[in-house]
Amino acid sequence: MQQESAAPQVGEPFPLSTLRHSVSHLMASAVEKLYPGVRFGFGPSIEHGFYYDFELPEPLEEKDLAKIEKEMRRIAQKSPELVCEEVTRDEAKARLAKLGQTFKVEAVDLIPEGEKITFWRHGDWFDLCEGPHVDRLNRAFAFKLLSIAGSYWRGDEKRPMLQRIYGTAFWKQEELDAHLKWLEEIKLRDHRKLGTDLDLFSTHQEAGGGFVFWHPHLGAVRHALEEFLAEEHQRRGYDFVFTPHVVREQVFQVSGHLQNYAEMMYAPMLIDEMPYRVKPMNCPGHVMIYKTRAHSYRDLPLRFSELGTVYRYERSGVLHGMMRVRGFTQDDAHIFCTPDQLEAEIADVLDLIDTVLKTFGYSYTAYLATRPEKAIGSEEIWAKATEALKKGAAKRGLPLELDEGGGAFYGPKIDFKIRDSLGREWQMSTVQCDFNLPERFDIVFTDTDGHQKRPIMLHRAILGSMERFIGGLIEHFGGKFPVWCAPKQVALIPIREEHADYVRELAKTLQHELFRVTCMDDPGHMNNKIKEAQKLQIPFMLIAGDREVAERAVAVRRRGTREQEVMSFADFRALLVRLRDTRSLELA
């Protein structure tokens, strides 16, 4: 991922975000020149560029972007200077209303009272905007308009659909060229494209948007990850539990989800004339299990782990393959512990996160997310929970960045952002310290002094959700999964039909040892089978002819190469065992 600085680089007069914001204005002025009557939405800079939203009489097409770029270059030379003008609220509304810019009139009301209202102008075109901007548009820089998408005004599906043009800008042409090359690689690795190419998953509008159908190939990947997670959890003393998908609404009333999370929950259903809800979280179910019997300090910590499927409402406009869905499975766990155990339990969770993320080759940054505006529980409790997270991280030697106000409504947390093979950051693992749910559900343990006390509850997810993690993993590996979690690990291919019995024997041996193989023993041509195995990104092809049958050997062709290496089947099997059992990233 291209890294951006808040301050200009040497030789650059303005931050990159300021340049991009200015170029978004330049684009908007060009659109109005080419398409009179356009109404404007918002046009900010974003992480890798900028966008602007428009309401146009006719829909734009990708081919129109070149025409807009040409007009932008003309305007930049003719009207380069950007000038700021401060006006009153009434003046701003009157000016915008006269031009028929109803979205901008509404935008004026979004500006808090007391803040100044400004217009930025270049030539005869102006826009409601707080800035900042570059001083002139004929400076040396490079830009490119990238794509067109739809966007509801202010993200509300009940409001008008606008057309959004995305673009980017850099101070140097070579930086733009490198960025465009990076974007092409992202397109090639798009998990939705690879999901079709490799027959991994599908979504179906007729079944409802936002729900993933896992095909056998991706089901194998998921199973491998689930086995890995189960082993790591068992080593750390977790117990596996399963909780219902639907429970009575009152459970979420007690937990606080109805009061603080209702917009993400689905409407209730009536069962025996009582309201029930599909669960948006697994935590209340784990509390229910804890409450079934009395506990003493000797029982704690209790670590309940569940691959639990939850359901949350997402607007249809933000659904995105496996990355943004309405039903997903969390690798969820909740730890009930005493205050004395808290720091060690946090440190152990952080160790587990480190182990799992590094297994996939991810680096990461950890963020301490503190009390949000919408929160339950006293500030004193929040301070204790926040301090415990800090000490647990210190115990592991983990540096923390600050995410002020980013905590969950019930407690502070440490969130992890991973960096993938393309340099992009993704929100992933989390550990959350909660003093509130034990209080709300009135759960206790008997301490060493014989008195009943509240346990502290840690919420944590390592992968986050299986859907989002594996969707990201597809892009991280570009569909070329390492051997241990590849959908098919070995393709066995006979040179001629008389060698088919031998490869069938080898396939049966490998399957017996729990390897995922495909035996291409049909009468088709060997070269077509090799192409098919290459298309499916199978790590190893084992090709057998007269020599291999006679010597109990195989000609090994690794993914991405044309060379073949002849080795004994026993040696190949040992190699395969090593790559699987060490969860090696070789051939990734």
N, C-alpha and C positions, 0 to 999 in steps of 0.2 A: 504494500500500500504506500502511495506517495505520502510523505510526511510533510505537514505544513507547520510553519512557525507563526506564532502570534505577532512577531515583529518582522520587518522586512529583512531579507538577506542582504549581504554586502552588495552594493551597487543597485539595489532595488528601492525605489523611493516610497513605496506603500506596501502594506501587507498583502499577501495573495488574496485573502478574503475580500479586501477592499477593492482590488482590481476586478474580481469576479462580480461583485455587487454592481460596480459601475458598468461592466459589460452587459449585465442583465438589463439595465436601463437603456443602454445602446440598442440592445435587441428589441426592447419594447417599442422604442421610437421608430425602429425600422418596420416593425409589424404594423404600427398605426399608419405609417406612410404608404405601405403596400395594401393594407386592408382597412380603409376608412370605416369608422363606425365601431371599431373594436372597443370592448370594455375590458378594463384591467383588473386583475386580482392582485396577488402578492408576487414579489420577485426577489427573493433573498439569495445570498450566496449559501452554499451548502458544503459538505466536507470536500467533495472533489470537483466542485464547479458551481453552477447556479441554475435556477429555473425561473420562469415567469408563467403565470396563469392568465389565459385570455378567454373571453367569450367572443367568438367570431361568427359572422353570418354563415360561413361555409367551413366545413372541417378542413384542416390542413393535412397534407400528406408529406411523407418523408422527402419527396423530391422538391418540396417548397423550401426546404431549409437552405439550399444553396442560394436561392434567390434572396432570402432574408439576409444571409451572410454578406452578399454583394452590396445590399443596401446599407448594412451596418458599416462597411468599410467606407462607403461614400459619405455617410453622415459624420463619421469620426473625423474625416478630413475637412468637411465643410463647417461643422459646428462642434469644435473640440472641447471648449471650456465648460466645466461643470460649476454651477453657481448655486449657493444655498440661499433661500429666502424664508424668513420666519413670518408666520401669519397667525391671526387669531383663529379660534375654533370655528366661529361663524363665517369668517372669510374663507376658510378652507372648504367648508361645506358648500357655500354659495358657488365658489369657483368650480368645484367638482360637479355639483348638480347642473350647472349651466352646460357642462360638457356631456352630461348624461352618464357620468361615471358613478353609477349607483353603488357598486361594490366599494369604491374608494370612499364614498360618503359614509357608508357603514363602518369602514375602517377608521374613520376619524373618531367615532364613538368608542373604539377599542383603546384609544390613547388615554392613559390615566389623567385625571384632572391635575393641573399643576405642571405637567410636562409640556415643553414647548412643541409647537407644531411647525414643521418645515416642509417646504417644497424644494426639490433639486431640479435644476433646469440645464439643458444644453440646447442651444439654438432656440427654436420656438416650441420645443417639447418640454414638458415638466411633469413631475410625479410627486405625489405625497410620499415622503420618505424621511427617516431620521438620519440617514447616512451611516457611516462616512463614505466618501467617494474619492477617487483620484482627482487631481486638479484639471486634467485634460485628457481627452480620448484619442489624441494623435501621438501618444507615447508609443514606444516600441513594445509590443506585446503580441502574443499569438492566441487565437481563439478558435473554437470549433463548436457548431451546434450539433447535438448528438442524436436526439430522439424526440418523439412526440408521445404524450400519454394523456389519459383522462384524469381529471381530479375534481372532486366536488368542492364547491366554494366552502371554505372553512372546515373541510373534512366531513361535512354533514350530508348524508345520502339523500336527505329531503330537500337540499338546496340545489341550485343549477350545476350541471356538469360543465366544467371548463376544459379547455385544451392547455396542457402544460408542455412547454418546450424546455428541454434540458440542454445545457451547454457547459463548456468549461473554458478556462483561459489560464495562460501561464505567461510569465515575463519573457521566456525564451522559446523559440520554435522547437529546439531539441527536447525541451521538457514536455512540450505538448505531444511531440512524436512518441516519446517514451510512454506517456500516459495513454495515448490511443492504442499503442501496442499492448499495454496492460489490460485495457478494456476488451480488446479482441480475445485475449487469453481468458478473461472472465466469461465471455460469451461461450467459448469452447468448453469451459468447465461447468457451465450452468447446470445445476442438478436436475432441472426439468428436462433439458435436452438429453443429458446422459441417462436420465431415468427412462426415456423412451428408447434411446439407442441401445442400452444394455438390458432392457426389459426388467427394470428394477421396481417401479411403482406406477400408480396411476391415481388420478382424481376424477370424479364423475359428477357433473352438474345434476344429472338426473337422480343421483343419490344424495345430493346436497353438497354445496361447496365447503371446502375446509376439512374434508375427511380423507385420509390417505388409505389407499388399498396397496398393501405390501405384496408384491409378486414373489414367487419362490426364490429368485436370485437375491433380492434384498432381504427376504425373510431369513436366508442363511447368514447374511451379514449381521442382522439383528441378533440371531441366536448366538453367534460367536461372541458378540459384545455382552450379551446377557450372562453367558457362562463366565466370561472374564470378570464382570462385576460381582457375580455371586461368589467366586473364589476370593476376591479381594475383601468382600464384606465378611465372609466366613472367617478369614484370617484375623479380622479385627473384632470378632465377637458379636456380630449383628445377628438378630433373629429375623426370619422372613415371615411376613404377615400378608394377608389379603383382606381388603375391605370392600363393601358393596359400592356399586356405582350410583345407587339411588338411596337416599335416606330422608327421613322426615325433616321438614323445613326448620323445625325448632332447633335442631342441632346447629344450623348455621346462624340462627338467631343468637344462641349462646356464644358461639365462636366469634361473632362480630362480623362475619362475612356479609350478612344481609345488610348491615348498616354501612359497611365500608367497601363492599365489592359487588354490590347489586348489579351495577351496569355490565359486569362481565358474566353474570349468572343467567341461566335460562329460566323461563317462566315456570312456575310450579305446575305439577300434575296432581290430580286428585286420586288418592288411593284410599278406599274405605272412608271417603268424604274428608280426608285429611290431606293437607298440602305436603308434597314431597318434591325434592330437587335432585337433579343430577349433580354430582359433586364437582366443584371447581378446584378443590384442594383435597389432599389425603389426610391432612393433620387432624381434623376432628375425629376421623375413624380410628386413628392410632391412640388418641386420648380415650376413646370408648373402650379399647382393649385394655389400656392401663387401669381403667376404673373397675374392671370386673373382679378385682381382688385387692386385699390390703397389701401394702408394700412396706418394707423396712429399709433402712440404710444399707443393709446387707444385700438387698436385691439390685441396688443401683450401682453403676448406670445400667439402664435398659435401653437397648438400641434396636428399634423396630425398622425394618427395611421393606419396602414394597415397590415393585414396578406397577404403579397404579395409574390407570387411565382416568383422566379428568376432562371436563368439558367447559369451555369458556367461550363467550360470545365475542367474535371478532367481526367487524364490518366487512362486507363482501369486497369492498374496494382495496382492502389491505391484505387479503388472503394471497399467499405466495407459495405454491408448491408444497414442500414439506417444512418450509421455514416459518410460515405464519398460518396456523390451522386452528380448527375449532375443537378437535378432539385429539388428545396426545397423551403419551405415557411418560410419566416422570419416574426417574430412578430416585425415588423419594425415601427419606428416612427421618425418624424423629428420635432424639436421644433424651431420656429423662434422667437427670443426674442431680447430685447434691451440689451446693455452692463450692465445696472443697474440690469437687471433681471437675468443675466447669472448664477451667483453663486447660487442663490436660485433654479433655474431650474435644475442645476446639482445636487444639494442636494436632490431635489424631485425625480429625476431619481434614485439616489442611494438608497433612501428610498424604492422606488418601487421594485428595484432589491432585496433588503434585504427581503422585504415582500414575494415576489414570491419564492425565493430560499429556505427560511426557511419553507415555506408551504410544500415543498417536503422533508424536513429534511436534506438539504444540508448545510454544512459549506463552507466557501469560503475564498480566499485570493485575494486582489485587487492589480493590477499592473498599474503603470503609464507608458504608452508607449510613448516615445518621438520621435522627428523628425527622419525619416529614410533617407538614402542616396537619394532615389528616391522620391522627394517631390516637391509640388508646393507651391508658396507663399513665402513671405519674412521671414527671421529669426525673425524679430520684431513681425510679426503677430503670428508666432509659439510660441514665448515667452509669448505673451499675453494669447493665448489659453491654454498653459501649466499651467500658473499661475492660470487661472480661474478654471481649473480642481483641482489643489491643494487646492484652497480655498473652492471649493464646497465640497471636501472630508473632509476638516478640519471642515466645518460647521456640517457635519454628524458625526464627530469623527471617520472617517474611516482611518486607517493606510494604506499607499501605499508602495508597493515594487516597485523598479525601473526596467523597461524594456527598456534599452537604445537602441534607434533606432527602436523600435517596432511599431511606430505609423502608421496610414494610410497615403497614399500619400497626402491627403488633410488636415490632422490635427492630433494632439495628441489625446490620448484616455486613458480611464481607462478600463482595461480588468479584468474580474473575472474568476478565476479558482476555480471550485467547487471540493469538495471531496465527493465521493460517499460512500456507505455502505461498500465497499471493500477497502476503503482507497485510491482509484485512483483519480488522478486529471484530470479534463476535462476543456478545454477552453469553456466558456459559455457567460455570459452577457458582454455587452460593451456599453460605452457612449463616443462619440467622439465630440470634439469641433472644429468647422469648420468656419473660416473666409474667406475661399477661394471660395466655391461655390456661396455664395451671390455675390461676386465680378464677377465671371465668367459669371453668369446668369444676372447680373445687376439688382438685386432686391433691393428695397428700402422701407423705411417707412418714414412718415412725423413726425418729432420729436416735442417736446414741443415748440421749438423755431421757428417752421415753416419750417425748413430746412429738405431736404431729406437726410437720412442716411442709411447705410447698417445695416440690422438685422444680428445677429449672429445665426448660425445654429447648433443645436445639433443633431447628428445622434445617435440613441440608439436602441438596441435590448436586450430584457430581456432573452428570452430562446435561442436566437441565431437563430436556425432553428427548426421548429417543428419536422422534421425527426431526426435530431441528438439528440435533447433534449429527445424525447420520446424513441428513441433507447437506450439512456443512462438510461432513467427511467425504462425501462424493466429490465435492468441489476441491477440497484440500488435496485429495489424491488424484483428481482428474479422472475418476473412475477406475484408476489402477490400484486397487486395494492390495495391501501387503498380503503375503501368503496366508497368515493365520486367520484373517477375516475376509478373504476373497470369497465371492459367491461360489465359484468353482475353482479349486486349487490346481487341478491337473486335467488336461485333455489327453486321452490316449488314442493314437491314430495309427492304424495298420497301413503299410505301404500298399499291400495287395490283399485280396480277400483271404488268401491262405494264411495270413498273419493275424487274422481277426481273433482266433481262439486264444492266442497268446496275450493279446491286449485285454481280452475279456477276463482272463485269469488274473492279470495284474490289477485290473480295475476292481475285481472282487476282493483282492488282498488289501488294497488301499481303503476300500469302503469298510471292510471289516475293522480296520484300525481308525475308523471315523474320519477319514479324509473325504472331502467333497470332490467327486470326479465326474467327468462325462466321458463315456466310452463311445467314440465315433466309429462304430464298427459296421455302419451301413455300407452298401456297395458303391457309394459315390467316390469321386476322384479325391485323392489325398490332398492336392493343392487347395481344393475348395474347402476341405475340412480345416486346413491350416488357416485359411482366410477367416473362416467362421470363428475359430478359437481366438485369433488376433482381434477380431471385431468385439468379442465378449471380454477382452482384456484378461484372459486366463493366464496366470503367472507361468505355468509350465506346460509345454506340449511334449509328450513322450511318443516318439515315432519308432515303429518297429518293422524291420524287414528280415531277410534271411539271416544276416549276421547276428542281429539282436536276439532272434529266437534261438539260434544255435548257442549263443554265449550267455543266455539269461541276462541280457543287457538291454539298455534303452538309449536311443539317440535323444538327448535332452535339448530342447529349444526353449530358451527363456523369452518371456514377454519383451517385445521391443527390439529383438535381435533377429538376424537371419542365420547366425552361426548355430551349429549343432555340436554337442559334446557327447561322445559315447562313454557311458559308465555302466557299471553293473547296477542291476535293479536294487540290490541291497544297499549300495552306496547312495543311490538316489533317495531311497526310502529314508536313510539316516539323515540326509540333508533336509528332507521334508519335515521330519520329526523335529529337528533342531529349530527350523524356522517357525514352526507352529508353536512348539512348547516354550520358546523364548519370546514369542510374540515379536519377532524381529520385523523391522521396517525395510529390510532388504527387498528389492524388486518393487518398492512402493512407487 
